[in-house]
Amino acid sequence: MSTETGRNTGTSQRTYTRHTELGSTVTSTRFERPTRRARLRRGLRRTLRRARRRLLRLRRWLGETITATGWLILGAGVLGILGGVLLGWIEGWYLACVAVILVLCASPFLIGVRAYKMTISTDRDRVFAGSEVAVALNAENLANRPALASTAELTVGDAVVEVPVPLLGPRGERSIPLPLTAPNRGVIWLGPVTVSKRDPVGLFRREMTWRKRLRLWVHPRIVFLPQHTAGMVRDLDGQTSRILTDSDLSFHAVRDYARGDSYRHVHWRSTAKTGALMVRQYEESRLARVALVFDALRSEYVDTEEFELAVSVAASISVQAIRDGRERYVASAWHPEGSRAGVGELNELPSRTATMMLDAWAELEALTEGPSLEYLAHRVSHTRDQLSIVYLIVGSHTDPLRLRRAASLFPASVRVMVIRAERLADPRSVVSGETMVLTVGALGDLPQLLVRGSKG
C-alpha cells in the first residue's frame, strides 16, 4: 500500500507500507521530484504575484507623480493621437505634439529629489512664551551631480511652512535659517519635512518625506519672586510647631529632669536656683511644605488670556518654591502625560526640578469638566505630609463662598492663600477670616502682593 502527500513546494512525498511474512510491518518514505506541470503552475503563480506588486507600485507612483493638470494633458494627447489616426484630423496631431512637448519639457525637473537629506535643528528645545527660537533646515545633496532648486514643506504644529531650497552642487550642503516665534504656551512639534519638486507647468510632482520630528516646549511667562515668599518662612530652620520635643533648635522652656533624659540638655542655671535637675524643652521645627492647587476648569475663567495669567502665576510660585528648596506638592484635575499618581483622582505634577515643573505647565490644558475646587482642596488636605501653606489658584468667575468653603477644609495650622486671576484688575489683598485673598490683574503684580501677604 502507498500514500502520496504534497505541499506547496511542489515536491511529492510517497509512503510505502508492506507486510512481511513474519507479521511485521515495514514503512518507507520516498520524496519524488515535482512534475513539470506543477513547476509551471508554481512559476505562473510567482509571476502573477510579482506582476501584481509591480502594478500596485506603478499605480501608486503615477498617483503621487502626475497632477490633475498632468492627467488632463496626457488625456488630451491620447485623444489627439486617436483623432489623427482614426479620423485623420490634423488638429489631433497638433494637440498630440503639444502634449508631447510639454511632457518632455517638464520631465527634467523631477530629477534628483531622492538625493536630498533633510534634518531639523534648533538652538534650544525650551523657550518662554513670546520668545524666538532659531530653527534651521539643513539640506544635503548626497549625489555627485547638482540638485535643482526645490521647495521643502516643514510642519510646525498645525501649520505648514514652505521653505525654498536653492540649487545645491555635488555633495553640497546648505543650512536654511527659519526664525520662529512662539507666542503662546504649549508644546510645538517641528516636522516632518517634505521636499517636493514640480515643473513650471505643473504637470508632475515628486515628494520625499523625512518623518523625524523635534519637540519644542513653550513655557509660560513667569516672574521672579522675592526669596522665601513662596514658602512664607523667614527662618532657615523651618517653621516651629506646637509639638514639644527634647531635642531641637527652638527653645521653649525648662522642666524637671526625668529618668532617661540626656545630661547635655541640663539647664545648669535653673538647676542651681531650684536645687533640682532641670532640662531644656524645645518646640519641634518643621520644614515648610507648600501645596499648590490649580483650578483647571475652563468655566471658572473669563477667557483664554485669564487662564494663561493663572497658569503664569502658578508656575511662578511653584518655580520659586523649588529655588527655595521647599517641599512642594502641585496638584490639578488635569495632569500631563507621564506624571505620577497622587491622592485619589488627583495627580502630582512632576516638580523635581524647575525644568520638569515648567514642562508640566507647558503641557497643561483647560478642562471642560472635572472635579470642583472643593473636591481638590478636600483631597489635598488629606495628604500624608503636614502642610505649611496652601495656594489656591482660581479664576475671576469662582464664587467667593466656594473659596471660603475650600479654605475651611484645611486645619488651622495651615495657612491658606487664595490668588484670583482677573485680567486688568487693580491689584488688591483682602483678608477673609483666616484666609488671604490676592487679586492679580497682571503678572507683574504678583511679587508685591506676595510680600504684602507675607507681612499680613
Salt bridges, closest charged atoms under 4 A:
GLU4 OE1 - ARG14 NH2 2.86
GLU32 OE2 - ARG14 NE 3.06
GLU32 OE2 - ARG30 NH2 3.61
ASP123 OD2 - ARG124 NE 3.85
ASP125 OD2 - ARG126 NH1 3.21
ASP246 OD1 - ARG255 NH2 3.00
ASP261 OD2 - ARG255 NH1 3.00
GLU283 OE2 - HIS252 ND1 3.61
GLU284 OE1 - ARG286 NH2 3.77
GLU300 OE2 - ARG402 NH1 3.33
GLU305 OE1 - ARG423 NH1 2.88
GLU308 OE1 - ARG185 NE 2.77
GLU327 OE1 - ARG289 NE 3.00
GLU348 OE1 - ARG340 NH2 2.98
ASP359 OD2 - ARG126 NH2 2.88
ASP359 OD1 - HIS219 NE2 2.70
GLU374 OE2 - ARG402 NE 2.97
GLU374 OE2 - ARG405 NH1 3.10
GLU422 OE1 - ARG420 NH1 3.43
GLU422 OE1 - ARG428 NH2 3.77
